[in-house]
Amino acid sequence: MLAIAAPRLHACSLAIFRALGTSEDVARETVDILIESNLAGHDSHGVQLIPGYARNAREGHVRADARPEIVEETPTTALVAGRWGWGQHTAAYGARVAIRKAREMKVAVVGMVECNHVGRLGEYAERAAAEGILLIGTLGSANKTGSTAPYGGKRGVLGTNPFAFGIPAGKRERVLLDFATTLIAGNKVAVAAAKGERLPEGAILDREGRPSTDPHDLRAGGVMLPFGAHKGYALAVAAELLGNIVAPSYRWRGPGRWGGTLFIALDPAMFAPREEYGAAVDEVVDRIKGVETAQGFSEILIPGEPENRARAARRASGVPVPEATWEALVETGKDLSLDLEAIAAT
């Protein structure tokens, strides 16, 4: 395992996106989001995605120079088309639209299509919460075949179909929920494979429908499983319908990822003064954190606190990058006539 300082990892990643033909502002925002995922401890949605992204761009599935635009709009809604560009930039753009409309009208709904893979969904919920807006995000896969089996099935028909909630707080930054509806996020399987680790029991089935803990079995025709049995499955169905039907990805087919993304944003203090709202959130959080701990636990954590701690630790000690991931990045750089080893050393 390597430890690479975040600024160096950022410089290497930015060089790749520039070489792919991405405009400077779009490249920087996309890379910022990838690196933030690593810093938050979600390596599954960080730089390990870049080799695949670069391959998708070279094969025409991603248009590296595309910019998103609003194609339908009302005072409280907007439909954003990413034009098959980088999903992170499209989702960040959609979040800005949702934040602006929620600030003006108290509530807003923004759908995104033609947006490719948006990365860590919690990033956009965090951005909204930092500006005092509550944001709920979800997305679906929009594929007839998928990586995840429905409850009781052994063939993939759904994606990991995540949900994220960013809830502004008072004296604290925010409460952040961000989770796949599968037992383990799909890209975390790739991280486990890169590290040579096994998966938890109940995460996947192999191609024959048998339980497995080998991450390579997923790529060999296996499927992922929803968390919480029928409950996680039900949430996955909701994500599929919200992310692909309300955000009508079925009407926007093209070269990239077909799934849609939906943001629901609102002013959480619409029914009470802002200070009163913040104090009420703090009371709930303090009440939860004040519970006596069970055996084996030293404290109660609020959703979002693990990310805060990971950022502090990784900014100080560097981002842990599996050697296999770094080698893949270096090879991607070579394909684009870049020397990432030299860039990382500067």
Secondary structure as GFF3:
##gff-version 3
##sequence-region A 1 346
A	DSSP	beta_strand	2	4	.	.	.	ID=ss1
A	DSSP	alpha_helix	6	19	.	.	.	ID=ss2
A	DSSP	alpha_helix	24	39	.	.	.	ID=ss3
A	DSSP	three_ten_helix	43	45	.	.	.	ID=ss4
A	DSSP	three_ten_helix	47	49	.	.	.	ID=ss5
A	DSSP	alpha_helix	50	58	.	.	.	ID=ss6
A	DSSP	beta_strand	69	73	.	.	.	ID=ss7
A	DSSP	beta_strand	77	81	.	.	.	ID=ss8
A	DSSP	alpha_helix	87	105	.	.	.	ID=ss9
A	DSSP	beta_strand	107	113	.	.	.	ID=ss10
A	DSSP	alpha_helix	122	130	.	.	.	ID=ss11
A	DSSP	beta_strand	134	139	.	.	.	ID=ss12
A	DSSP	beta_strand	163	168	.	.	.	ID=ss13
A	DSSP	beta_strand	174	179	.	.	.	ID=ss14
A	DSSP	alpha_helix	186	195	.	.	.	ID=ss15
A	DSSP	beta_strand	204	205	.	.	.	ID=ss16
A	DSSP	beta_strand	211	212	.	.	.	ID=ss17
A	DSSP	alpha_helix	216	219	.	.	.	ID=ss18
A	DSSP	beta_strand	223	224	.	.	.	ID=ss19
A	DSSP	alpha_helix	230	241	.	.	.	ID=ss20
A	DSSP	pi_helix	242	246	.	.	.	ID=ss21
A	DSSP	three_ten_helix	249	251	.	.	.	ID=ss22
A	DSSP	beta_strand	261	266	.	.	.	ID=ss23
A	DSSP	alpha_helix	274	289	.	.	.	ID=ss24
A	DSSP	alpha_helix	305	317	.	.	.	ID=ss25
A	DSSP	beta_strand	319	321	.	.	.	ID=ss26
A	DSSP	alpha_helix	323	335	.	.	.	ID=ss27
A	DSSP	alpha_helix	340	345	.	.	.	ID=ss28
###
